[in-house]
Amino acid sequence: MTVKAISFDSLTARLAIATVACMIVFLSIFAFIWGFASAASSNAEFKEVGDLLADLSPADPQTHFTAASLHERALEAGDFETALREYEIAAALAPHNYLLWLRLAAARGRAGDTTGAEAALKQAKFLAPNYSRVQWALGNFLLREGRDDEAYIELRKAVAGDPSLAPLAAATALQMSDGDAAGVSAKFQDSPPINVALAIQLAGQKRFDEALDLWNRTDTVDERYRDSAKQFRGQLIENKRFVAAVSMKGTVESDAGSVFGSITNGGFEQPVKTEGADVFEWKVSRGTYPQIGVTNTQKFSGNFSLVVLMNGQDTREFRGPSQLIAVRPGAAYELVVPYRSDSKSAASFHWEVVSAVDGRRLALSPPLEITEQWLKAVTTFVVPPDAEGIEIRFVRGECSGAKCAATGSFWFDDLTLNARS
């Protein structure tokens, strides 16, 4: 077999080779410019740069999208019209990208073209029918157009697919319904994420009864609602709605054992904290005087009691254990404190009851005695009609200088709060 060499001597062959080489160079340059423009568009910060990149790569939807976004943010004369035009071009170049249709819909809506906005939204839904973001955008648009039946179909699907949309959906629906929370809940078919979001928003508007009703009829005992439960409970406590705070379902601090009208850990079988205590648990402020802790050396019942130990020389500000308790406004109660003491001091020591609303004193026990046997300090009081909470606390009577010094200890156990008829 004879192998013949290819001859490049003819003019035709040389022209063909040159043409192919030019095409390769042109395509390489074109591909470089396209790639450069597309990559650079993601970091562009100025609209002029966006326009340049769109001119360098006119068939790339990304460069037109970038130019549109930059003009939309510029807010100068003519910028929005340019942004809308660039969004149109980007969507036309990438007709299967639902995100571009969503941005185009938003731009058309801002321009007052509701027909065009709806068309773009429906195209996005056609491309991504099960995406919550698309369902939310279409539902929100329909709701603002007054087409509630169609809107809530989309909004329900959006929240079901992505519960993180619930706060925004609830806020929008509440606004569009003139604050009709019950109506909004019904239209969302009692959706738990929506009810939770509505409860938090109603609490923010100080509509606490409605908020608590929505919360308590929802299955909120779920880890998904842990942060929401803390937020809702915090709103109630901040606004002195202590009864609601201890009665709400799904309370994340349920391990604290807080109960309406009852002292938490009254027998001191659990530790008393100086940090991280729940709002309805025993609290002891930071400090060293007096020393306070749980002990098993003395007890009225059970395994432990609380000891308050004073060293005799320290006359600084006194810290005593205290606890916030949710109670019925206007009701009468009896505080019973079993105690024993070997304390010696010129100062007196008491259990005090104050309003959790304004700190006003409601009752002060008689001075506690030195006693080797367990005695009971009994104090009665009436809760003010505007208060849902009281604070009980161990306090030192008024004294100054050396008269505040004390030696010995107090032991407390099995404290109870009893409602009186």
C-alpha positions in Angstrom: 0.0 0.0 0.0 1.3 3.4 -0.9 0.8 6.3 1.5 0.6 9.7 -0.1 1.5 12.9 1.7 -1.2 15.7 1.9 0.0 18.6 -0.1 -0.6 22.1 1.2 1.0 23.8 -1.8 -2.2 24.7 -3.6 -3.8 28.1 -2.9 -7.2 26.5 -2.1 -5.7 24.3 0.6 -3.9 27.2 2.2 -7.0 29.4 2.1 -9.0 26.5 3.8 -6.4 26.2 6.5 -6.4 29.9 7.1 -10.2 30.0 7.3 -10.3 27.2 9.8 -7.6 28.8 11.9 -9.5 32.1 11.9 -12.7 30.4 12.9 -10.9 28.6 15.8 -9.4 31.9 16.9 -12.7 33.7 16.6 -14.6 31.0 18.6 -11.9 31.0 21.2 -12.1 34.7 21.6 -15.9 34.5 21.6 -15.9 31.8 24.2 -13.4 33.7 26.3 -15.5 36.9 26.2 -18.7 34.9 27.0 -17.1 33.1 29.9 -15.4 36.3 31.2 -18.6 38.3 31.0 -20.7 35.6 32.6 -18.2 35.1 35.5 -17.6 38.8 36.0 -21.4 39.5 36.1 -21.7 37.7 39.5 -19.3 40.3 41.1 -20.4 43.4 39.3 -21.4 46.3 41.6 -22.1 49.2 39.2 -24.8 49.4 36.6 -22.3 50.7 34.0 -20.3 47.5 34.5 -23.5 45.5 34.1 -24.3 47.2 30.8 -20.8 46.6 29.5 -20.9 42.9 30.3 -24.4 42.6 28.7 -22.9 44.2 25.5 -19.9 41.9 25.6 -22.1 38.8 25.9 -25.5 39.7 24.5 -26.7 36.1 24.3 -26.0 35.3 27.9 -29.1 35.6 30.2 -26.8 36.0 33.3 -25.3 39.2 32.1 -28.7 40.7 31.3 -30.0 39.6 34.7 -27.1 41.2 36.4 -27.6 44.5 34.5 -31.3 44.4 35.4 -30.5 43.9 39.1 -28.0 46.7 39.2 -30.3 49.2 37.4 -33.2 48.1 39.7 -31.1 49.1 42.8 -29.8 52.3 41.3 -33.1 54.2 41.7 -32.2 56.9 39.2 -34.3 58.3 36.4 -34.8 55.7 33.7 -33.1 52.9 35.7 -36.3 51.0 36.4 -37.3 51.0 32.7 -33.8 49.6 31.8 -34.1 47.0 34.5 -37.5 45.8 33.2 -36.1 45.6 29.7 -33.1 43.6 30.8 -35.3 41.2 32.8 -37.4 40.7 29.7 -34.3 39.9 27.7 -33.0 37.5 30.3 -36.2 35.6 30.5 -36.4 35.3 26.7 -32.9 34.0 26.6 -33.5 31.4 29.3 -37.2 30.6 29.0 -36.9 27.5 31.2 -35.5 29.3 34.2 -38.4 29.9 36.7 -36.3 32.3 38.8 -36.0 34.7 35.9 -39.8 34.6 35.4 -40.3 35.4 39.1 -38.0 38.5 38.9 -39.7 39.6 35.7 -43.1 39.2 37.4 -42.0 41.4 40.3 -40.7 44.0 37.9 -43.8 44.0 35.8 -45.9 44.3 39.0 -43.9 47.4 40.1 -44.5 48.9 36.6 -48.3 48.5 37.1 -48.5 45.7 34.5 -50.6 43.3 36.5 -51.6 41.3 33.5 -48.0 40.8 32.5 -47.0 40.0 36.1 -49.6 37.3 36.4 -48.5 35.8 33.0 -44.9 35.7 34.2 -46.0 34.1 37.5 -48.0 31.5 35.8 -45.1 30.7 33.5 -42.9 30.2 36.6 -45.6 27.9 38.1 -45.7 26.0 34.8 -41.9 25.5 35.0 -41.8 24.8 38.8 -45.3 23.8 39.9 -44.2 22.3 43.3 -41.8 24.9 44.4 -43.0 26.8 47.5 -41.3 30.0 46.4 -43.3 30.0 43.2 -46.5 29.2 45.1 -45.9 31.9 47.6 -45.2 34.6 44.9 -48.4 33.6 42.9 -50.5 33.4 46.1 -49.3 36.8 47.4 -50.1 38.4 44.0 -53.6 36.9 43.8 -54.3 37.9 47.4 -53.4 41.5 46.7 -55.6 41.4 43.6 -58.5 40.4 45.8 -58.8 36.9 44.4 -58.8 35.2 47.8 -60.0 31.7 46.8 -57.3 31.3 44.3 -54.7 33.0 46.5 -55.2 30.7 49.5 -54.9 27.6 47.4 -51.4 28.7 46.5 -50.5 30.0 49.9 -51.6 26.8 51.7 -49.4 24.8 49.4 -46.5 27.2 49.9 -46.6 27.0 53.7 -47.1 23.2 53.7 -44.0 22.9 51.5 -41.9 25.4 53.4 -43.1 26.3 56.9 -40.5 29.1 57.2 -42.9 31.1 55.0 -45.6 31.0 57.6 -44.7 34.3 59.4 -44.6 36.2 56.2 -47.8 34.6 54.9 -49.6 35.2 58.2 -48.5 38.8 58.4 -49.6 39.5 54.8 -53.0 37.7 55.2 -53.6 39.4 58.5 -53.0 42.8 56.9 -55.2 42.1 53.9 -58.0 40.8 56.1 -58.1 43.9 58.3 -56.7 42.0 61.3 -59.3 39.1 61.2 -57.0 36.5 62.7 -59.8 33.9 63.1 -60.7 34.3 59.4 -57.1 34.0 58.3 -56.7 30.8 60.4 -59.8 29.3 58.8 -58.6 30.1 55.3 -55.4 28.4 56.0 -57.4 25.4 57.3 -56.1 25.7 60.9 -52.5 25.2 59.7 -50.2 24.8 62.8 -47.4 26.9 61.3 -49.8 29.7 60.5 -51.6 29.5 63.9 -48.2 29.7 65.6 -47.1 32.7 63.5 -50.5 34.4 64.0 -50.2 33.9 67.8 -46.8 35.6 67.9 -48.0 38.5 65.7 -51.2 39.0 67.8 -49.1 39.0 71.0 -47.0 41.7 69.4 -50.2 43.7 68.9 -51.1 43.0 72.6 -54.1 40.9 71.5 -53.2 38.3 74.1 -56.5 36.4 74.5 -56.8 35.8 70.7 -53.1 34.8 70.6 -53.4 32.3 73.4 -56.6 30.8 71.9 -54.8 30.2 68.6 -51.7 28.8 70.3 -53.5 26.4 72.6 -55.7 24.9 70.0 -52.6 24.0 67.9 -50.4 21.0 68.4 -47.3 22.9 69.3 -45.6 20.2 71.3 -43.1 19.7 68.6 -39.4 20.5 68.3 -40.1 22.6 65.2 -41.9 25.1 67.3 -39.3 25.3 70.1 -38.0 28.7 69.1 -41.5 30.0 68.5 -42.7 28.8 71.9 -39.8 30.6 73.6 -40.6 33.8 71.7 -44.3 33.6 72.4 -43.7 32.8 76.1 -41.3 35.7 76.3 -43.8 38.1 74.8 -46.4 37.0 77.5 -43.9 37.4 80.4 -42.7 40.8 79.1 -46.3 42.0 79.2 -46.9 40.6 82.7 -49.3 37.9 81.3 -48.0 35.3 83.7 -51.1 33.1 83.9 -51.1 32.8 80.1 -47.3 32.0 80.2 -47.7 29.0 82.6 -50.9 27.8 80.9 -49.7 27.8 77.2 -49.3 24.5 75.5 -46.0 23.3 74.3 -44.0 25.4 76.8 -40.3 24.6 76.2 -39.5 25.2 79.9 -42.0 22.6 81.0 -39.1 20.9 82.9 -39.2 23.8 85.3 -42.5 22.5 86.7 -44.2 25.9 86.8 -47.9 25.6 87.7 -50.5 28.3 88.1 -50.9 29.4 91.7 -48.1 27.1 93.0 -44.5 27.4 94.2 -42.0 25.7 91.9 -39.6 23.3 93.8 -41.1 24.4 97.1 -39.4 21.4 98.8 -36.0 22.2 97.4 -35.5 18.7 96.0 -33.9 20.3 93.0 -30.9 22.7 93.0 -31.4 26.5 93.3 -29.6 28.3 90.5 -27.6 31.5 90.5 -27.6 31.5 86.6 -29.9 30.1 84.0 -33.0 29.7 86.1 -36.4 29.8 84.4 -38.5 32.8 85.1 -40.8 30.8 87.5 -38.0 29.0 89.3 -36.1 30.0 92.5 -33.6 32.7 91.8 -30.5 33.7 93.8 -28.6 36.7 92.6 -24.8 36.5 92.2 -22.8 37.2 95.3 -21.4 35.6 98.4 -23.5 36.9 101.2 -25.3 35.1 102.6 -24.3 31.7 101.4 -27.3 29.9 99.9 -27.7 26.3 98.8 -29.5 23.0 99.1 -28.6 20.7 102.1 -29.5 17.3 103.5 -28.4 18.1 107.1 -31.8 19.6 108.1 -35.2 18.9 106.4 -38.9 19.2 107.2 -39.7 16.4 104.8 -38.1 14.7 101.8 -34.4 14.7 101.3 -33.3 18.3 101.2 -34.0 21.8 102.5 -32.6 25.3 101.6 -30.0 26.7 104.0 -29.1 30.4 104.2 -25.8 30.8 106.1 -24.5 34.1 107.5 -20.9 34.6 108.6 -21.5 37.3 111.2 -19.2 40.0 109.9 -20.5 40.8 106.4 -22.9 43.8 106.4 -23.2 44.2 102.7 -26.4 44.2 100.6 -28.4 41.1 101.5 -29.3 38.6 98.8 -32.2 36.2 99.4 -33.9 33.5 97.4 -37.0 34.7 95.4 -39.6 33.3 93.0 -42.1 34.6 90.6 -45.5 32.9 90.8 -48.5 33.2 88.4 -51.7 33.9 90.4 -55.3 34.9 89.9 -55.9 38.7 89.9 -58.0 39.8 92.9 -57.7 36.4 94.7 -56.7 35.8 98.3 -53.8 33.5 99.2 -51.9 32.2 102.1 -48.1 31.7 102.0 -46.8 29.0 104.4 -43.1 28.8 105.1 -41.8 26.0 107.4 -38.5 27.0 108.9 -36.0 26.6 111.7 -33.2 28.9 112.7 -30.2 29.5 115.0 -29.5 32.9 113.6 -28.5 35.8 115.9 -28.7 39.3 114.7 -30.0 42.8 115.7 -31.7 42.8 112.3 -35.0 41.0 111.6 -35.7 38.6 108.8 -39.0 38.1 106.9 -40.7 36.6 103.9 -42.1 39.3 101.7 -44.8 39.2 99.0 -44.8 41.9 96.3 -46.7 42.5 93.1 -44.9 41.3 90.0 -46.4 44.2 88.1 -45.1 47.2 90.0 -43.1 45.7 93.0 -45.6 47.0 95.5 -45.5 45.2 98.8 -48.6 43.1 99.5 -47.5 41.3 102.7 -44.6 40.9 105.1 -44.4 38.0 107.5 -43.7 38.5 111.2 -40.0 38.4 112.1 -38.6 34.8 112.0 -37.7 33.4 115.4 -34.7 31.4 116.7 -36.1 27.9 116.9 -34.7 24.3 117.1 -38.1 22.9 116.1 -39.6 23.5 112.7 -42.1 26.4 112.8 -44.4 27.8 110.1 -44.5 31.4 109.1 -47.9 32.1 107.7 -48.7 35.2 105.7 -52.0 36.1 104.0 -52.5 38.6 101.2 -54.8 39.7 98.4 -53.5 40.0 94.8 -54.3 43.3 93.2 -56.9 43.2 90.4 -54.4 44.3 87.8 -51.7 41.7 88.6 -51.3 38.1 87.3 -48.2 37.5 89.3 -46.5 37.9 92.7 -42.9 37.5 93.9 -42.1 35.9 97.2 -38.7 36.6 98.7 -36.6 36.1 101.8 -35.5 39.6 103.0 -33.6 41.3 105.8 -35.4 44.1 107.7 -34.1 47.7 107.6 -30.8 48.1 109.4 -27.5 49.9 109.1 -23.9 49.2 109.9 -23.1 46.7 112.6 -26.8 46.1 113.2 -27.0 44.2 109.9 -24.4 41.6 111.0 -25.7 38.1 111.7 -24.4 34.7 112.6 -26.0 31.3 112.1 -28.4 29.9 109.6 -32.0 29.6 108.4 -33.4 26.5 106.9 -36.5 26.5 104.7 -38.5 23.5 103.3 -41.9 22.6 101.8 -43.1 26.2 101.0 -46.7 26.2 99.8 -49.1 28.8 98.4 -52.8 28.1 99.2 -55.8 29.8 97.7 -58.3 31.2 100.3 -62.0 31.4 99.7 
